[in-house]
Structure formats: structure tokens, C-alpha cells
Amino acid sequence: MSDWTEKLPEHARAYLEGRRLDEVECIISDLPGIARGKAVPASKFARQDYFHLPDSIFYQTITGDWGEAAGEDGFIERDMILKPDMSTASAAPWTGDWTLQVIHDAFDRKGEPIAFAPRNVLRRVVDLYHAQGWTPVVAPEMEFYLVARNVDPAKKIEPMMGRSGRPAAARQAYSMTAVDEFGPVIDDIYDFAEAQGFEIDGITQEGGAGQLEINLRHGDPIKLADEVFFFKRLIREAAMRHDCFATFMAKPIAEEPGSAMHIHHSVLDTDSGQNIFSGPQGGETEAFYHFIGGLQTHLPSAIAVLAPYVNSYRRYVRDHAAPINLAWGRDNRTTGIRVPLSGPESRRVENRLAGMDCNPYLGIAASLACGYMGLMDEVRPDKQFKGDAYDGDGDIPRVLGQALDVFDAATNLHDIIGPEFARVYSIVKRAEYEEFLQVISPWEREHLLINV
């Protein structure tokens, strides 16, 4: 091995043991969470300290169009300086040769972080916690569907064929038999994750047909967002090896539950390492309640980030395993904010509103920002909800346009996640929304064509 490869993380060194590294994928997340970047020969990567990409990658919509977010200088596609974070170096085990992936951070020519780069947005929020002597800890849950290959947008999405030759069945939550149906895909997911050094806390069958959930161990928000970013890619690659697709759409199948990225939060005192949600005798602290109060107060302003597409709002359906309001409760999966069963050391707050279609950096950043504002402003939550929260009224935006209006008005949230990011994000998402509004759906043709 050359000198630089000897300094790689342990799992990357183990992957390359006795092998010759061929290529390095230099990547960065765009606003939707798609990996953008360049693949370079390993010999060239060893000689470069940075590479360039145009800042326009952050102005692009999910359809490939562009939001007019370039600012006063116009759409000149100024080059960013992308520097590798070698702690993220990870195998790309699905490739035909020996390849590493390395996540990069984006800077301008003055060395300042690009304000609308998703990883920089999350780092900005985490740094605000650190400035208060706090260490935020998160644990994401990833829900997704394994579906039959679908190359025709006009065709409905269908569950994949299982090992038995039958389509994946719905209403089989926590069934080990259902998990076994996807055994070959899950085996590859485990193998890829092991090669990349990721620790999976468990895989379970969820309520939808072909819907799985992967839980990750709790840890540093940036590290966990990196892992979700990597995981989305490795899961897709594992699925395609077995003639199916993995989809992270919030609501891919109309009759089935949506897919969430539940985010568990706790906050440690940096000096002592103690969970600030628990007192000396193990009781719940004021900080615990303030964090919940911050989520209740500010999450409506952040929904446009947690639910970033028109499809995202199809997930918020009463009695379909997704929250419709901001009630909080202990061990209650009908509330938008849940306090899971735990001991004092691991006391945490679960945000159940984020969809799996959100960018993990931005979703975690927005959720942490809401909790941070609650801590700083000492916001008191509503009284704990007991019972079935689906019996109550919904109190979150129901469509993307409404969510963006609320987001645009939330200047206090912008101060935390960054005003320049908020400006760019809103312009890009509104461009996407306007693209959607130009599409005439089958429902409209069926019911309106000759009836109105």
C-alpha cells in the first residue's frame, strides 16, 4: 500500500488488503441526496488535494431542470473546491474493480463552506450545539420497499417476487418468514454494509408489501447522515443484483403504508457525557421537555425539508402508520413525537415525521434545529397525549406548496440552518412544484375529462 492508503479507516484498509486499488469515487450529496462527483484513477487521487464541481449542482431539481437560485451574479456555474473527508473513505463493493468512495466537503475560493451544501448545513447546526457545550446524538431508522423492476412510469409499482416465487405479501409486520423471502437481497445488504464498516442494529419486515426497515446504531449526526447517504446507494445496488428495485419514495404504493426515516434524538453534556434529558435521580429534565416543545413549535416550518416532494404528503394518512399531527406521547406510535421506552441514560425523543425520501443531512439538520430552538427558548410542550392520536385533527401542512409557504416565513429557522440555504432550497423546491403542476394525472383524465 502507498502512504495515503495506510491512513484509511480500518474497514477500508481491510477491504483493500492484498488488492490493488483501481479507482476512487469523489462524491458529494446534492439537495435531493443524489451522489454527485467524479470517478478518478487511484493514482490521480493520491496526487490531488481537491477537485472542482460547479455550484449549479445545488440548483438542480429532481427532474434535472434548474431553479433560478444562482443569486446576483447570475447562472455562471462558479466552481466549488471539494476537499475529501478521508474519515468517510469506504468500499464500493458492488463495482467490478476495487473502488473506494470518499465524501467531500464544499468550499468557495475563499475557503468558506458553501452554505447550501447539505453536509455543511448539518455541520452548522451541530456546531451550534457544540457552542452550548452539548453533543447531539441521533439514531435514524430507514424504511424502504423492494419492488418489481419498473421502467414504465405509467405502470403502477408492484411488490417484488420473493424467494418462493410469490409477490411479497402485505400486513406481515415483523414476520421472519417475510424477511426470509428477501434473503438473497438482505445477504448482499449485510455483505456490502460489512465491507463499508457499517453496523446494522437490525432488519425487520414492516407493514407494507416488500417493505423493510433497517435500524442504525446511535451516534454523531454527521457520521450517521453519511451512513444513510451511503446506505441508500448500497441498498439500491443490492436490489438490482436480484432483478428488483429498492425505492425510498415516501409513498410508492397507494394502498400500502409510507416509508419514514424516524430520527431518535438525545443530547449529551459534552464535559460530563451525561444525557441532559435525564436528571441525577434518573427523572426527566426541563431540557427534555424543552426539546419536545421545540419540535412541536417549529416542525411545521421544517416539514418542507422533512417531506420534500409532492409524493411525501401522501404518506401522512390517518391510520396508515404515519403521524398526522404534532402530539407527543410515551411509547405511542400514533403521535408525531414519541418517547420510546428506555432507561435514563438512553432517554431520547423520536421524530416520526421525516420521510425516507428526505436528504438525510437536511432531515437530521432540520429536526435538530427545531429541538435546539426549543432548548434555547425554553419552550414548554403541550400536555402529553394519551390514546389514539389519529382521532385528533391534523396540524401539519398537507401539500408541498403550503409547506413551502410556512418554511419561507420561518426566519427563526433560517437563522439556524442558514439563510442562504433556505433561499436556495425554497427556489429549487418551488421550481419542482411548478413542474409537477404542469402534469395532468390519470385521476384527472378519468374523472374530469367528460364529467365537468
PyMOL commands that set and color helices and strands:
alter all, ss='L'
color gray80, all
select helices_A, chain A and resi 3-6+10-16+42-45+55-58+86-88+118-131+176-181+183-196+221-240+286-306+310-314+344-346+360-377+389-391+400-409+411-417+419-437+442-448
alter helices_A, ss='H'
color red, helices_A
select strands_A, chain A and resi 23-29+35-41+51-54+79-84+90-91+99-107+134-148+200-205+211-216+244-247+263-269+328-330+337-339+349-351
alter strands_A, ss='S'
color yellow, strands_A
deselect
rebuild
show_as cartoon
